[in-house]
């Protein structure tokens, strides 16, 4: 279900075009408050409302808005799904996520789906209006807390990953086997065992077998046992 208000004038005093915006939120009170908040801004025109992601996609197809302001968690189709559908079929329309959720997973899913910005519902009217204008110009817009989380995540060391074979070799090392014994257990040559060990040492930034086992356990790459 969706409603539209396309009969509103689309020009500001002085002739400058107003940005056409649709909103989508399954909470009626929240959606009404958002519409009231933004309708008071002369530079914006709220041309449509939707109560779920699927309705938002349909509104975008029909109204061709400049910006779609979407909640993240909605029925039928969530904000991430709606974002992916809108950006794929209507690349001119910029998508801003407006939500209460600021977890790394939620943020990454929205950005990967094509969202231009990610705002939290504690944003002020001025911040929201500025973000809509910035998004319409193709600028990335992130709530300060969200930006801080993304920067912190980028600064974290990348998680080390061992191949299945490297894991088997290291497990054998932890069991106290020599290179020759590891080769026998895994049906590979001793030279191949050494190659795997060198790669393991490089990945774990260690220089000996004992330290490799310890670091692997500390990082959850090898079960303690």
Secondary structure per residue as TSV (DSSP state, phi and psi in degrees):
chain	resnum	aa	ss	phi	psi
A	1	X	-	360.0	138.1
A	2	X	E	-150.5	157.9
A	3	X	E	-129.2	151.4
A	4	X	E	-132.2	161.0
A	5	X	-	-140.4	60.9
A	6	X	T	-79.0	-3.1
A	7	X	T	-84.3	-0.8
A	8	X	S	-69.6	144.8
A	9	X	-	-60.5	142.0
A	10	X	-	-107.1	22.6
A	11	X	B	-130.0	143.3
A	12	X	-	-85.4	163.3
A	13	X	T	-54.8	133.7
A	14	X	T	98.9	-8.1
A	15	X	S	95.1	-3.6
A	16	X	-	-72.2	136.2
A	17	X	B	-66.6	139.2
A	18	X	-	-88.9	148.0
A	19	X	E	-75.1	131.3
A	20	X	E	-90.5	124.8
A	21	X	E	-128.3	139.5
A	22	X	E	-115.4	153.4
A	23	X	E	-124.3	149.1
A	24	X	E	-139.9	121.4
A	25	X	-	-158.3	132.6
A	26	X	S	-79.5	-8.9
A	27	X	-	-92.5	111.5
A	28	X	H	-58.0	-44.3
A	29	X	H	-64.7	-43.6
A	30	X	H	-62.4	-43.5
A	31	X	H	-64.5	-42.3
A	32	X	H	-64.5	-40.1
A	33	X	H	-65.1	-39.2
A	34	X	H	-66.3	-42.8
A	35	X	H	-62.7	-43.8
A	36	X	H	-62.8	-40.1
A	37	X	H	-63.6	-46.1
A	38	X	H	-81.2	-26.7
A	39	X	H	-65.0	-22.6
A	40	X	T	-79.2	-6.1
A	41	X	-	-91.9	116.7
A	42	X	T	-60.8	-23.6
A	43	X	T	-86.0	-4.0
A	44	X	E	-121.8	151.2
A	45	X	E	-131.6	117.6
A	46	X	E	-82.5	107.0
A	47	X	E	-96.5	-11.0
A	48	X	E	-167.6	156.0
A	49	X	E	-129.8	148.6
A	50	X	E	-140.8	151.9
A	51	X	S	-105.2	1.0
A	52	X	S	-156.7	169.6
A	53	X	H	-65.1	-36.5
A	54	X	H	-64.3	-40.9
A	55	X	H	-65.6	-34.4
A	56	X	H	-65.1	-40.0
A	57	X	H	-64.3	-42.3
A	58	X	H	-64.8	-41.3
A	59	X	H	-62.6	-40.9
A	60	X	H	-61.7	-42.6
A	61	X	H	-63.5	-36.8
A	62	X	H	-83.7	-34.8
A	63	X	H	-106.6	-15.6
A	64	X	-	50.4	58.4
A	65	X	-	-73.3	162.1
A	66	X	S	-75.6	-38.7
A	67	X	E	-137.9	136.8
A	68	X	E	-110.8	121.0
A	69	X	E	-101.8	107.6
A	70	X	E	-116.2	139.2
A	71	X	-	-72.4	161.2
A	72	X	S	-87.5	-47.2
A	73	X	S	-105.4	108.0
A	74	X	-	-138.2	156.7
A	75	X	S	-74.3	171.5
A	76	X	S	66.8	-61.3
A	77	X	S	-145.6	124.3
A	78	X	-	-77.8	177.6
A	79	X	H	-61.9	-35.7
A	80	X	H	-66.9	-45.8
A	81	X	H	-62.9	-41.0
A	82	X	H	-66.3	-38.9
A	83	X	H	-60.9	-46.8
A	84	X	H	-61.4	-42.4
A	85	X	H	-67.2	-42.1
A	86	X	H	-68.5	-47.3
A	87	X	H	-67.8	-28.2
A	88	X	H	-75.3	-42.6
A	89	X	H	-93.5	-22.8
A	90	X	-	-136.8	68.2
A	91	X	T	-60.7	-18.6
A	92	X	T	-70.5	-29.9
A	93	X	S	-79.5	124.7
A	94	X	E	-89.4	143.8
A	95	X	E	-111.8	129.3
A	96	X	E	-115.2	127.2
A	97	X	E	-88.3	131.4
A	98	X	E	-125.9	110.0
A	99	X	E	-148.3	172.2
A	100	X	S	-97.5	-7.8
A	101	X	-	-93.8	128.9
A	102	X	-	-129.8	30.9
A	103	X	-	-77.9	153.9
A	104	X	H	-55.5	-42.9
A	105	X	H	-62.0	-46.5
A	106	X	H	-62.6	-44.3
A	107	X	H	-62.4	-47.6
A	108	X	H	-62.4	-41.7
A	109	X	H	-61.6	-42.2
A	110	X	H	-67.4	-44.1
A	111	X	H	-65.6	-42.4
A	112	X	H	-64.4	-29.9
A	113	X	H	-74.7	-15.0
A	114	X	T	115.9	8.1
A	115	X	-	-62.8	135.8
A	116	X	S	-78.0	-28.3
A	117	X	E	-150.3	165.1
A	118	X	E	-141.7	108.7
A	119	X	E	-117.0	156.3
A	120	X	E	-103.2	153.8
A	121	X	T	-71.9	-1.3
A	122	X	T	-90.8	8.1
A	123	X	-	-65.1	146.8
A	124	X	-	-78.6	166.2
A	125	X	H	-58.5	-44.0
A	126	X	H	-62.9	-43.2
A	127	X	H	-63.3	-40.5
A	128	X	H	-66.9	-45.0
A	129	X	H	-62.3	-46.2
A	130	X	H	-60.7	-39.7
A	131	X	H	-65.8	-39.9
A	132	X	H	-62.4	-43.9
A	133	X	H	-65.0	-43.1
A	134	X	H	-63.9	-43.2
A	135	X	H	-61.9	-38.6
A	136	X	H	-62.5	-24.7
A	137	X	T	-89.7	2.2
A	138	X	T	85.4	12.5
A	139	X	-	-85.8	140.4
A	140	X	-	-72.9	131.7
A	141	X	E	-125.1	122.2
A	142	X	E	-131.7	137.0
A	143	X	-	-59.9	144.4
A	144	X	H	-50.7	-43.3
A	145	X	H	-65.4	-37.6
A	146	X	H	-67.3	-43.3
A	147	X	H	-60.8	-41.5
A	148	X	H	-62.5	-40.4
A	149	X	H	-66.0	-40.7
A	150	X	H	-66.0	-41.1
A	151	X	H	-63.3	-45.2
A	152	X	H	-60.8	-40.2
A	153	X	H	-65.8	-40.3
A	154	X	H	-65.6	-28.3
A	155	X	H	-83.9	-12.3
A	156	X	S	-70.1	142.7
A	157	X	-	-59.5	140.6
A	158	X	-	-65.1	138.4
A	159	X	-	-68.8	130.0
A	160	X	-	-74.7	140.9
A	161	X	-	-130.3	130.7
A	162	X	-	-100.6	147.6
A	163	X	-	-71.7	166.2
A	164	X	H	-58.7	-42.6
A	165	X	H	-66.9	-40.5
A	166	X	H	-62.4	-36.8
A	167	X	H	-64.3	-39.3
A	168	X	H	-65.9	-41.4
A	169	X	H	-63.6	-45.2
A	170	X	H	-68.2	-35.4
A	171	X	H	-62.3	-39.7
A	172	X	H	-66.9	-37.4
A	173	X	H	-61.8	-44.2
A	174	X	H	-62.0	-28.9
A	175	X	T	-79.3	-2.3
A	176	X	T	87.9	14.5
A	177	X	-	-79.8	148.8
A	178	X	-	-80.7	171.6
A	179	X	H	-59.0	-41.8
A	180	X	H	-63.8	-42.1
A	181	X	H	-68.4	-35.6
A	182	X	H	-63.5	-43.8
A	183	X	H	-58.8	-42.1
A	184	X	H	-64.6	-44.1
A	185	X	H	-63.1	-40.3
A	186	X	H	-98.7	1.8
A	187	X	T	59.0	43.2
A	188	X	-	-131.9	160.9
A	189	X	-	-71.8	157.7
A	190	X	H	-63.5	-34.6
A	191	X	H	-64.3	-37.5
A	192	X	H	-66.8	-37.5
A	193	X	H	-59.5	-45.7
A	194	X	H	-61.4	-39.7
A	195	X	H	-62.3	-44.2
A	196	X	H	-62.6	-40.1
A	197	X	H	-64.1	-40.9
A	198	X	H	-61.7	-40.8
A	199	X	H	-66.7	-39.7
A	200	X	H	-63.3	-45.0
A	201	X	H	-59.4	-41.6
A	202	X	H	-66.0	-42.6
A	203	X	H	-65.8	-38.1
A	204	X	H	-91.6	-4.7
A	205	X	T	58.1	50.5
A	206	X	-	-129.1	171.8
A	207	X	S	-127.2	2.1
A	208	X	S	-147.1	166.7
A	209	X	H	-66.2	-43.5
A	210	X	H	-61.9	-45.2
A	211	X	H	-66.1	-34.2
A	212	X	H	-60.9	-44.1
A	213	X	H	-64.5	-44.0
A	214	X	H	-62.1	-49.1
A	215	X	H	-64.5	-39.3
A	216	X	H	-62.8	-40.0
A	217	X	H	-67.3	-41.0
A	218	X	H	-62.3	-30.1
A	219	X	T	-98.3	8.8
A	220	X	T	72.0	19.2
A	221	X	S	-91.3	-10.6
A	222	X	S	-145.3	124.2
A	223	X	-	-67.0	139.5
A	224	X	-	-75.8	138.1
A	225	X	-	-175.5	360.0
